[in-house]
């Protein structure tokens, strides 16, 4: 369903975040929550969904009352499958919290080990490699109709994060599979067999990158994994220690997943929006380097691939007149806040890169847990849209598109997008705008 479908009223009675209707077009329900119950208790659960921009932001900044120690972002396994999962995990390394699911001071210590890789200076150094990846992918686009997701939107961010991790490009299919396994249970309901299969993939990922890390101990290189091997973090006792293998694998896994899944989904949505709004694409074609950053921010606002994130309530509290017991989980719904009429005006669902307050969106969160990889994701998207503006004359959507989204209320993205791209004539390509 498209943003234009958001005008129809819906009922919140019996709201179920796992239902297909919600997962395919959640914005209808989030708008109803903003109007009727900005702190909405999901029936039969410990979940409270917060949808207004002015409420989400302070929650993200208060890590004492709203902790990131929420554990898994998926539903807990139950019954005999617990033992099956345990048997699989015993063949790998313990899964430990590092950045995403931990609070200060530990969060700060772990984040500091990789933060230097996402500075403006590093992003400037990465621009040329990212441009090379984008250009090569565009050079090999199929003629006629094709699925943008496996052809362009998946390989771009995977190859970029693999470049940062300094791992061979011939393992791209494995990186994608391991990334899919890492998010298989987030915001969705899957079978017991699918859970077990996903954990097998995660352990396979661990063994591959553990070997890479061990190689860096004897053959150090100028890369992130060598820096992880050599990193030392502060302890509660006032001294320092090296990271253990479980911690290094946790950090690499988060970089691998966050470094490609969300960007793939945002690029796919962005191309769909550009195809549906040729007047915007013409502005992009007229000024690729100048307009691509604006398109990127508006795509991030409207697509918000990470639809929201959990927070654990550490003591009894009240929000908007709703009593929330200690131990409850909040879902701060970034995607709802990013379409809040109080911030984005009377037409918040409209695709408009010329908005004056684009940077107010929450696609990357806010506060100390602001997405570490945001600069890389922005770089990849800006280069992708800039190159499309320079090299493509027209983007058309195939008539057989189903526009189906993955079945998750946390990570939202199209399962596929069939398009036809007409290359610009060589003398029409923008080379220095």
MONOR-V772562 format. One record per helix or strand of 3 or more residues. SS is the DSSP state (a for helix, b for strand). FROM is the first residue (numbers start at 1). LEN is the number of residues. If there is no record, write none. Layout:
<<SS,FROM,LEN> <SS,FROM,LEN>>
This chain:
<<a,3,5> <a,20,5> <a,27,10> <b,39,3> <b,47,4> <a,53,9> <a,81,9> <a,106,6> <a,115,4> <a,120,20> <b,145,3> <a,148,18> <a,169,14> <a,192,27> <a,224,7> <b,232,3> <b,240,3> <a,245,14> <a,261,16> <a,278,9> <a,288,16> <b,309,5> <b,317,3> <b,322,3> <b,329,4> <a,334,4> <a,341,4> <a,358,3> <a,367,3> <a,374,18> <b,392,6> <b,418,6> <a,426,3>>
